Structures are given as structure tokens and as C-alpha cells.
């Protein structure tokens, strides 16, 4: 059985995000609310939101889909 490769990027823990003074209140509030939800539903919604926001960013800056 093969193992998934380790990511080179460190992913912050929940407590790190919630205690980070540089993190926005919106992010902290969203994370706290997401933790109260079904984790599968919360992740699916977060991924959809990220996709929509990336599409919006590309439209605003006139970037082609890559």
C-alpha cells in the first residue's frame, strides 16, 4: 500500500488560526461556525466558496483560466 506524499506546506491548526491576530474576524467567525457543522458539509461549502472566489478574482483581474 502506498502512502500519500507529505505536503511541503504547513497547514495551521484551528487554535493557531483562532489566536492569530493577523487573521480576519470574518475568517475566525467562519471557522468557529464551520466547526459546529457536519465536517463533510462544511468542507464542501468551503471548497465551493474558494472556487467561486477564485473565479471572481480571475474575472476582476482579467486572468485566463489555467
For each residue, the residues with C-beta under 8 A, 3 or more apart:
1:
2:
3:
4:
5:
6:
7: 11
8:
9:
10:
11: 7
12: 16 17 20
13: 16 17
14: 17 18 31 35
15: 18 19
16: 12 13 19 20
17: 12 13 14 20 23 27 28 31
18: 14 15 23 28 31 32
19: 15 16
20: 12 16 17 23
21:
22:
23: 17 18 20 27 28
24: 27 28
25: 28 29
26: 29 30
27: 17 23 24 30 31
28: 17 18 23 24 25 31 32
29: 25 26 32 33
30: 26 27 33 34
31: 14 17 18 27 28 34 35
32: 18 28 29 35 36
33: 29 30 36 37
34: 30 31 37 42 45 46
35: 14 31 32 42
36: 32 33
37: 33 34 41 42
38: 41 42
39: 42 43
40: 43 44
41: 37 38 44 45
42: 34 35 37 38 39 45 46
43: 39 40 46 47
44: 40 41 47 48
45: 34 41 42 48 49
46: 34 42 43 49 50
47: 43 44 50 51
48: 44 45 51 52
49: 45 46 52 53
50: 46 47 53 54
51: 47 48 54 55
52: 48 49 55 56
53: 49 50 56 57
54: 50 51 57 58
55: 51 52 58 59
56: 52 53 59 60
57: 53 54 60 61 63
58: 54 55 61 62 63 64 65
59: 55 56 62
60: 56 57
61: 57 58
62: 58 59
63: 57 58 66
64: 58
65: 58
66: 63
